Amino acid sequence: MENTNRFISLLSDYGFKVTFADEADTLFLRKSLAALIQSPHEIKEIEFLRNEFPGLTKESRGGVYDLSCQDENGNYFIVEMQLGHYKHFIQRAKFYAFHRLNTLVERGKYKFDSLTPIYCISFLAKDIYPKSEQYYHFATLKNQVGEELDRQIVHIIVEIGKFDKEPPKINKDLDKLIYIMKQSDTIKDSKQLPEFAQEDWIAQALKKVDKSKMTSEQRMWFEMSMAKKGSILEMQREERERQRAEGRAEGKAEGKVEGEKRKATEAARAMKKDEMPTDKIALYTGLSVEEIEQL
C-alpha cells in the first residue's frame, strides 16, 4: 500500500541530510544546536567540518559520524543519529569526542588553556537508559555529590522514543525539535501540523522533506538513498548466507557455525523482547521467520 504521509522522516538518512546538513541553509541546524546545548544566545554562523577521521594506527579502522561542525565561538559539534540498537553506543560517542579533543591540543607543546567546548550530540530512536525517565540527557563531568567539575566535553543524548509530549504542552525549542523529528512522517495533512510548525526554522525544514514540493531531482535523490540503504542490507544478508554456506561445506567450521547460530538466537530473543518486527529480526540475524516465532 502506498505511503500517504506528506513528509519524509527527519530520522531517515535523506531527511537528516536535507535538514540538519544543508550547508546552503543552516537556520534549522543553528536553532536546533542552540536548543540542544541550552544556549540563551543565538548561533549566528556554522562551518561544516570533515565528518570522518583516519585510523589512529596502521591496522585500526577510522570513524565516521553524521555531522561535524563549528560555530563562530569555536564550539565543536559532533552529531550522530542511531535508529537501531547499538550495544556500545556511548563508548563510540566517547571515542569520537576524545579524538576531537586530541586534535585540539597543540602538538609538541601540549597546551590545554585554549580548548573550546566539544558537544557530542546523539539522537537515538531506541531507549538505551531504561531506568531513567528522562528523554534528554545533558552530561558533564561531575563528582560524587553532583557538583560539576568540567564541561569541556558535553554528551547530549536524546532518546526520541521516550518523548510523549503533545503540542499544547510544548513551548521550548528543544521539545519542538524532538516532536518534529518523531512525528514528521506520520503527518498526512497540513491541518495536523502544530502551531509552532509555522516558525521559520521548522517551516523551512518541513518544506525540505515535503513530498508534494520535491523537484524531480530531489525525488531521484530520495529514491536513490532508499535504494542504497536497501542494497546495503541486501549485501549484508548475502554475506551472512555466504558465510553460512562455507561453514556447512567445511566440517571443521561446524562448531563455529553452531556458535554463530547461538549468538543469532540470543540476539533475536533480545530484539523480540524489544518488540522489533519479525521480518526485521530475520534480516538482521539471518534466522528464519519460523525459527524466530518459535523463540
Phi, psi and omega per residue, in radians:
M1 nan 2.413 -3.080
E2 -1.202 2.425 3.098
N3 -1.327 2.025 -3.079
T4 -1.661 0.059 3.124
N5 -1.127 2.484 -3.017
R6 -1.346 -0.604 -3.027
F7 -1.962 2.603 3.013
I8 -1.421 2.434 -3.100
S9 -1.065 2.371 3.047
L10 -1.238 -0.224 3.109
L11 -1.474 -0.210 3.118
S12 -1.345 2.836 3.137
D13 -1.046 -0.777 3.129
Y14 -1.134 -0.845 -3.111
G15 -1.056 -0.707 3.132
F16 -1.145 -0.757 -3.070
K17 -1.169 -0.707 -3.067
V18 -1.411 -0.232 3.131
T19 -1.842 -1.032 -3.118
F20 -1.318 -0.648 -2.973
A21 -1.847 0.455 3.108
D22 -1.486 1.803 -3.083
E23 -1.193 -0.384 -3.129
A24 -1.416 -0.351 -3.115
D25 -2.537 1.737 -3.012
T26 -1.767 0.161 -3.076
L27 -0.986 -0.871 -3.116
F28 -1.074 -0.766 3.137
L29 -1.091 -0.814 -3.087
R30 -1.123 -0.748 3.110
K31 -1.162 -0.667 -3.138
S32 -1.160 -0.788 -3.136
L33 -1.109 -0.735 3.126
A34 -1.068 -0.691 3.121
A35 -1.202 -0.710 -3.092
L36 -1.170 -0.657 -3.123
I37 -1.605 0.070 3.107
Q38 1.052 0.721 -3.131
S39 -1.512 2.292 3.084
P40 -1.377 -0.128 -3.088
H41 -1.883 2.573 3.114
E42 -1.255 2.415 2.989
I43 -1.528 2.032 -2.991
K44 -1.598 -0.541 -3.081
E45 -2.410 2.570 3.101
I46 -2.370 2.295 3.047
E47 -1.972 2.141 3.129
F48 -1.331 2.419 -3.125
L49 -2.025 2.911 3.069
R50 -1.074 2.277 -3.056
N51 -1.757 0.514 3.076
E52 -2.588 2.818 3.097
F53 -2.518 2.642 -3.107
P54 -1.310 2.929 3.074
G55 -1.104 2.631 -3.110
L56 -1.407 -0.324 3.054
T57 -2.272 2.992 -3.101
K58 -1.082 -0.616 -3.067
E59 -1.564 -0.301 -3.004
S60 -1.425 2.732 3.081
R61 -1.488 2.780 3.076
G62 -1.521 -2.761 3.136
G63 -2.586 2.786 3.113
V64 -2.574 2.403 3.072
Y65 -2.168 3.002 -2.989
D66 -1.261 -0.601 -3.057
L67 -2.741 2.433 3.053
S68 -2.414 2.309 -3.120
C69 -2.707 3.024 -3.103
Q70 -2.472 2.415 3.140
D71 -1.639 -3.111 -3.040
E72 -1.170 -0.280 3.122
N73 -1.687 0.073 3.113
G74 1.553 0.037 3.103
N75 -1.196 2.357 3.125
Y76 -1.712 2.491 3.121
F77 -2.257 2.227 3.000
I78 -2.029 2.140 -3.064
V79 -2.071 2.236 -3.135
E80 -2.179 2.466 3.050
M81 -2.055 2.210 3.137
Q82 -2.240 1.982 -3.082
L83 -1.586 -0.601 -3.121
G84 -1.789 -3.021 3.114
H85 -1.412 2.407 3.096
Y86 -2.431 1.927 -2.960
K87 -0.985 -0.699 -3.046
H88 -1.987 0.733 -3.054
F89 -1.067 -0.808 -3.075
I90 -1.171 -0.559 3.075
Q91 -1.127 -0.692 3.113
R92 -1.151 -0.721 3.123
A93 -1.081 -0.718 3.112
K94 -1.136 -0.670 3.117
F95 -1.058 -0.785 3.112
Y96 -1.062 -0.801 -3.100
A97 -1.137 -0.758 -3.126
F98 -1.180 -0.603 3.098
H99 -1.136 -0.729 3.092
R100 -1.107 -0.689 3.112
L101 -1.047 -0.745 -3.127
N102 -1.114 -0.559 3.135
T103 -1.295 -0.329 -3.139
L104 -1.438 -0.443 -3.120
V105 -1.254 2.241 -3.098
E106 -1.154 2.100 -3.078
R107 -1.094 2.418 3.072
G108 1.481 -0.433 -3.092
K109 -1.987 -0.323 3.106
Y110 0.878 0.926 3.112
K111 -1.554 2.258 -3.105
F112 -2.018 0.081 -3.012
D113 -1.494 -0.138 -3.088
S114 -2.169 0.449 -3.129
L115 -1.304 2.364 3.117
T116 -1.684 2.722 -3.100
P117 -1.063 2.569 3.065
I118 -2.094 2.115 3.106
Y119 -1.877 1.999 3.109
C120 -1.763 1.847 -3.010
I121 -1.823 2.217 -3.097
S122 -2.175 2.088 3.014
F123 -1.685 2.110 -3.110
L124 -2.081 2.173 3.097
A125 -1.288 -0.518 3.141
K126 -1.825 2.743 3.126
D127 -1.427 2.403 3.064
I128 -2.078 -0.162 3.103
Y129 -2.166 1.297 -3.063
P130 -1.107 -0.383 -3.128
K131 -1.395 -0.208 3.135
S132 -1.824 2.419 3.098
E133 -1.525 -0.150 -3.105
Q134 -1.296 2.393 3.060
Y135 -1.713 -0.220 3.132
Y136 -2.192 2.140 -3.121
H137 -2.063 2.222 3.107
F138 -2.070 1.795 -2.961
A139 -1.987 2.186 3.040
T140 -2.193 3.120 3.128
L141 -1.396 2.085 -3.129
K142 -2.267 2.788 3.109
N143 -1.570 -2.971 -3.004
Q144 -1.212 -0.256 3.115
V145 -1.931 0.264 3.051
G146 1.496 0.140 3.109
E147 -1.385 2.303 -3.106
E148 -1.280 2.250 3.125
L149 -1.757 -0.559 -3.105
D150 -2.863 2.557 3.049
R151 -2.348 0.614 3.100
Q152 -1.187 -0.629 3.006
I153 -2.016 2.163 3.133
V154 -2.091 2.206 3.051
H155 -1.755 2.128 3.103
I156 -2.004 2.047 -3.081
I157 -2.100 2.190 3.125
V158 -1.993 1.992 3.083
E159 -1.622 1.613 -2.991
I160 -1.079 -0.581 -3.118
G161 -1.080 -0.440 -3.118
K162 -1.423 -0.289 -3.041
F163 -1.264 2.139 -3.102
D164 -2.319 0.293 3.131
K165 -1.288 2.558 3.094
E166 -1.878 2.711 -3.040
P167 -0.781 -0.735 -3.122
P168 -1.001 -0.451 -3.103
K169 -1.809 0.140 -3.096
I170 -1.789 2.070 3.100
N171 -2.372 -0.216 3.118
K172 -1.605 2.561 3.140
D173 -1.028 -0.634 -3.139
L174 -1.058 -0.810 -3.134
D175 -1.211 -0.585 3.072
K176 -1.083 -0.755 3.137
L177 -1.072 -0.871 -3.092
I178 -1.135 -0.683 3.114
Y179 -1.053 -0.829 -3.127
I180 -1.126 -0.696 3.127
M181 -1.113 -0.684 -3.080
K182 -1.396 -0.633 -2.957
Q183 -1.837 -0.155 -2.996
S184 -0.944 -0.714 -3.058
D185 -1.484 0.099 3.072
T186 -1.762 -0.096 -3.068
I187 -1.491 2.189 -3.123
K188 -1.805 -0.348 -3.066
D189 -2.533 2.614 -3.119
S190 -1.066 -0.398 3.132
K191 -1.169 -0.353 3.133
Q192 -1.433 -0.191 -3.110
L193 -1.247 2.408 3.086
P194 -1.233 2.846 -3.093
E195 -1.049 -0.626 -3.098
F196 -1.230 -0.157 3.084
A197 -1.184 -0.210 3.110
Q198 -1.442 -0.195 3.093
E199 -1.107 2.474 -2.989
D200 -0.866 -0.851 -3.023
W201 -1.144 -0.654 3.127
I202 -1.376 -0.698 3.135
A203 -1.063 -0.728 3.129
Q204 -1.141 -0.689 3.126
A205 -1.143 -0.788 -3.128
L206 -1.127 -0.597 3.112
K207 -1.062 -0.602 -3.114
K208 -1.275 -0.365 3.130
V209 -1.984 0.255 3.105
D210 -1.420 1.983 -3.093
K211 -1.071 -0.548 -3.098
S212 -1.279 -0.245 -3.112
K213 -1.939 0.130 -3.111
M214 -1.300 2.390 3.008
T215 -1.351 2.948 3.123
S216 -1.081 -0.612 3.118
E217 -1.189 -0.719 3.103
Q218 -1.153 -0.708 3.105
R219 -1.063 -0.726 3.129
M220 -1.134 -0.735 3.127
W221 -1.082 -0.745 3.128
F222 -1.094 -0.815 -3.121
E223 -1.154 -0.606 3.100
M224 -1.183 -0.670 3.125
S225 -1.156 -0.658 3.094
M226 -1.181 -0.699 3.125
A227 -1.151 -0.672 3.130
K228 -1.095 -0.776 3.126
K229 -1.071 -0.758 3.122
G230 -1.107 -0.651 -3.140
S231 -1.160 -0.687 3.132
I232 -1.116 -0.775 3.115
L233 -1.108 -0.675 3.131
E234 -1.170 -0.716 3.105
M235 -1.108 -0.675 3.104
Q236 -1.121 -0.708 3.115
R237 -1.130 -0.775 3.131
E238 -1.102 -0.642 3.123
E239 -1.158 -0.663 3.093
R240 -1.152 -0.698 3.109
E241 -1.105 -0.726 3.132
R242 -1.102 -0.761 -3.132
Q243 -1.131 -0.673 3.108
R244 -1.168 -0.681 3.133
A245 -1.109 -0.749 3.109
E246 -1.136 -0.641 3.128
G247 -1.133 -0.672 3.120
R248 -1.229 -0.542 -3.105
A249 -1.332 -0.383 -3.106
E250 -1.912 2.014 -3.099
G251 -1.058 -0.606 -3.111
K252 -1.191 -0.347 -3.091
A253 -1.578 0.062 -3.051
E254 -1.052 -0.763 3.141
G255 -1.106 -0.653 3.140
K256 -1.139 -0.717 3.134
V257 -1.103 -0.739 3.126
E258 -1.090 -0.667 3.113
G259 -1.127 -0.727 3.110
E260 -1.136 -0.628 3.131
K261 -1.150 -0.692 3.114
R262 -1.120 -0.725 3.120
K263 -1.120 -0.739 3.128
A264 -1.114 -0.674 3.128
T265 -1.143 -0.753 3.118
E266 -1.102 -0.739 3.122
A267 -1.116 -0.707 -3.139
A268 -1.108 -0.697 3.105
R269 -1.065 -0.751 -3.134
A270 -1.129 -0.761 3.127
M271 -1.124 -0.681 -3.141
K272 -1.161 -0.639 3.092
K273 -1.107 -0.578 3.117
D274 -1.477 0.148 3.076
E275 1.114 0.589 3.048
M276 -1.311 2.459 3.138
P277 -0.968 2.509 -3.073
T278 -1.038 -0.706 -3.116
D279 -1.139 -0.580 3.096
K280 -1.216 -0.705 3.110
I281 -1.072 -0.749 3.134
A282 -1.084 -0.685 -3.131
L283 -1.150 -0.750 -3.048
Y284 -1.389 -0.528 -3.056
T285 -1.791 -0.387 -3.098
G286 1.521 -0.034 3.105
L287 -1.355 2.733 3.105
S288 -1.394 2.805 3.108
V289 -1.041 -0.693 3.136
E290 -1.087 -0.740 3.140
E291 -1.114 -0.712 -3.114
I292 -1.185 -0.710 -3.117
E293 -1.162 -0.422 -3.137
Q294 -1.466 -0.161 -3.127
L295 -1.262 nan nan
